[in-house]
Amino acid sequence: MATLTDGVFSIPTDGVALEGELVVPAGASGLVAFAHGSGSSRHSPRNNAVAASLRDRGLGTLLFDLLTEAEDRDRANRFDVTLLTDRLVAATAWLRDRADVGGLPVGYFGSSTGAAAAIRAAVRVEPGVGALVSRGGRVDMAESVLGEVEAPTLFVVGGDDADVLALNREAHAQLRCEAALHVVEGAGHLFAGPGELEEVAAVAGEWFVDHLR
């Protein structure tokens, strides 16, 4: 598929440069920034699989490292949701300042702790994001701002990921925006079973296509 933008870029934020891969199909209807979970990176095979599916639906994607290699060696940084949120906000500003893609509506796809950062960033950025999807998200780490979320929000959780599912049910009840909870039956936290990640990509893609216009 021909692309408008395709490359690895350095995203300036907070005195450091974060590596990110931006791919935007020609004629894209929107752009989704990914916030990965703890211990992961822009090379996450699960997020890359979802990103490829979104691009097949005509959506651009940004997968980027929320931490530098040095920062990631300190495990505490992986759970510093304030820091991760700051990085996602800065990456969003970088996208919106670009002449080639700055006019596209932006959505967030967050996984695990990255979902908490995505929720918090969605509340902070101006103008707001057009849609938000959480995969197996630690949404409890954004509990204080759940009532402020305005972007249409989809929580996707594995049916066998009992603790995280309970947290997502509680968080979903606190949302005041358009919201949905999708349970992938039989799936664990990593959606490693046959067809499970494909189901995540399908429902996420439908959500973003419907709301990023």
N, C-alpha and C positions, 0 to 999 in steps of 0.2 A: 504494500500500500504506500502510495506517495505520501511524504510527510512534509509539513510546513517547517517543523523544527525537529532536529534529531541530533543529540550530542550530550557529552558530559561537560558540566559547567562547575565553576567554583562559585558558591553562593556566599557573599559576605554577610556576616552577622556577628555582632558582639565582639569584634576584634579578632575573629577567627574566620577561616574559609571552610565551608562544608561542601563536600563533593556531592553532586546530584546529576541524575540523568533525566533529561527532559525530552519526551517524544510526543509530538502533536500531529495527528493525521491532518491532511488538507481537508478543509471544510469542517473541522471539529466544532461540536456544539458546546463544549465545555472542557474544563481542565481539572483533573483530580490530583491533589497532592497527598502523598502517603506518609503516615507517621508510624514507623515500625515499633515493635515491642522491645523490651529489655533484652540485651545480648544479641540483637539482630542488627541489620544494616540495610542499605539500599539494595544489597544483593540477596535479600530474603527470597528463597524460591517460592514461597507461598504468595507473598505480595507481588512478585514478578509475574506469577501466573494470573493473578487477578488483574494486574495492570494490562497484560496482553489481551485479556478478554475485553476490558474496557476500551482499548484502542480499536478492537474489532467492531465495537459499537459506535465508533466515531468520536471517542473522547480522548483528549490528551492526558498524559500522565507525567508526574514528577515524583521520582523515587530519589530520596536524598538521605544522607547520613545526618542524624540529629546531633551526633557528637563527633569530635575528632578522634583519631586513634588514641592519642594520649589521654583524652578525657574518658574514653570508654574503658581504659584500664582501671579506673577508679569505679568500682561497682556501684557506689552510692550515686554517681551521676546518672546511672540508668533509671533510677527511681526518683530523680529530682524533677518532678512534674512541672514546676515553675520554670526551670531551665529549658526543658523540652518544649514547653509552650512558647517561650520566648523565641526559640529557634524556628518553630513552625510559623509564628507570626512574621518573623523576618523573611522567611522563604516566600511567604505569601506576598509580602511587599515587593520582593525581588521579581516575582512573576508579574505582578501588576504594573511594574515599572518598565517591563519589556515592550518594545514597540510591536513585536511580532505576535505576542499572545496576550498582552495586557488587557485587551478588551473582552476576553473570554470569561464567562462565569466560572467561579472556582468552587470546587467541593473538596471535602476531606474524607480520606479513608484511614482510620486508625485501628491498630491492632494492639491488644493487651494494654500495656502502659501508654503506648502511643495513642490509644483511643481517648484516654483522659486528657492528654495534651491537645488532641483534636477538638474535644468538647470545649476546653478552656479557651483555645484559640478562636473557635467559632464565636464565642461571646465577645472576644476582645477586638477582632479585626473590623475595620470600617472601610468600605461597606462590608456587610456581613457575607458569609459564604452561602451558596445556593443550596447545598445539601451536605449531609454528614452521614457516614456509614461507619459503624464500629464492628470489628470482627473479634469475638472472644475478648471484649474490652474490659479493662479494669475501670469501669465507669464509676465505681465508688470513689476513686481518687479525684473525681471532678464533682463530687456530690454538692459542694457549696454553690455551684453555678448552674446546676441542672434546670432550675426554674427560670433561668435567664436565656436559655437557648431558644433561638427563633428559627434556625434553619431546620427544614424537614429532616428528621433523624431516624435512621434505621439501625437497630441492634440485631446482629446476627450471632447466635450462640449455639454451641453444640449441645444436644440433648443430654449427653452423658457428662458434660462439664458442669457438674452439679453446683459447686460453690459459685462459679462465675455466672451460671444461669440465674441463681437466686439473687445475686447482686444486680444483674441486668433487669430482672423483673421489678426489683425495688426502685431502681433508677428510672425505668420506663414509666412507672406510676407517678414520678415527680415531674416529668416533662410536661410543659404546657403548649408546646409546638405540635405541628403535625408529626406523628411518630408511629413506629411499628416495631414489633419484636418478632423476628423470624428464628425459629428453632430448627436446626438441622438434626433430625432424629438420628440417634445412635452415634453422633459425632463427639469426639473428645475435644480438648482445647486446641489441638493442632490441625483438626480436620484432615486427618491423614488417611481415612478410609476411602474406598472406591467411590468416586462421584461426589464426595463431600465438598471438596474445595470448588469443584465445578458449580455446585449449588450456591455456594457463597458468591462466586463471581457472577452467576446469573441474576440473583436477587439484587446484588449491589449494582450491577449494570442497569437493570430496570429502574432502580431508584434514581440513579444519577441521570439517566436519559429522560426520565419523567420530570425531574426538577431542575436540571441545569439547562435552561433555555435562554 
